[in-house]
């Protein structure tokens, strides 16, 4: 899989997250923080393994 850097949050120094990449397979990769708050997770539709 080849990744193309798209953008990152300029205010997130020094960690550089979140960061967005486009793949050569027509999908996206998002690098970010771990979310473990149940109320926040309940608002998201995250498939198993993501």
CORDA-V848657 format. One record per residue. N is the residue number from 1. RES is the residue in one small letter. OMEGA is omega in radians with two decimals (* if undefined). NEAR is the number of other C-alpha atoms within 12 Angstrom. Layout:
n->N res->RES omega->OMEGA near->NEAR
n->N res->RES omega->OMEGA near->NEAR
This chain:
n->1 res->x omega->3.08 near->12
n->2 res->x omega->3.13 near->13
n->3 res->x omega->3.02 near->17
n->4 res->x omega->3.12 near->18
n->5 res->x omega->3.11 near->17
n->6 res->x omega->-3.09 near->16
n->7 res->x omega->2.97 near->19
n->8 res->x omega->-3.14 near->20
n->9 res->x omega->-3.11 near->17
n->10 res->x omega->3.14 near->12
n->11 res->x omega->-3.04 near->12
n->12 res->x omega->-3.13 near->14
n->13 res->x omega->0.16 near->11
n->14 res->x omega->-3.00 near->10
n->15 res->x omega->3.09 near->14
n->16 res->x omega->3.10 near->17
n->17 res->x omega->-0.09 near->19
n->18 res->x omega->3.13 near->22
n->19 res->x omega->-3.08 near->24
n->20 res->x omega->3.11 near->20
n->21 res->x omega->3.00 near->23
n->22 res->x omega->3.13 near->19
n->23 res->x omega->3.07 near->16
n->24 res->x omega->3.10 near->13
n->25 res->x omega->3.13 near->12
n->26 res->x omega->3.13 near->12
n->27 res->x omega->-3.11 near->14
n->28 res->x omega->3.00 near->20
n->29 res->x omega->3.12 near->23
n->30 res->x omega->3.06 near->23
n->31 res->x omega->-3.11 near->20
n->32 res->x omega->-3.11 near->17
n->33 res->x omega->3.05 near->13
n->34 res->x omega->3.08 near->13
n->35 res->x omega->-3.14 near->14
n->36 res->x omega->3.10 near->10
n->37 res->x omega->-3.08 near->11
n->38 res->x omega->-3.14 near->10
n->39 res->x omega->3.11 near->9
n->40 res->x omega->3.14 near->12
n->41 res->x omega->-3.14 near->13
n->42 res->x omega->3.13 near->11
n->43 res->x omega->-3.05 near->10
n->44 res->x omega->3.09 near->13
n->45 res->x omega->-3.06 near->9
n->46 res->x omega->3.10 near->11
n->47 res->x omega->3.09 near->7
n->48 res->x omega->3.11 near->5
n->49 res->x omega->3.12 near->4
n->50 res->x omega->* near->13
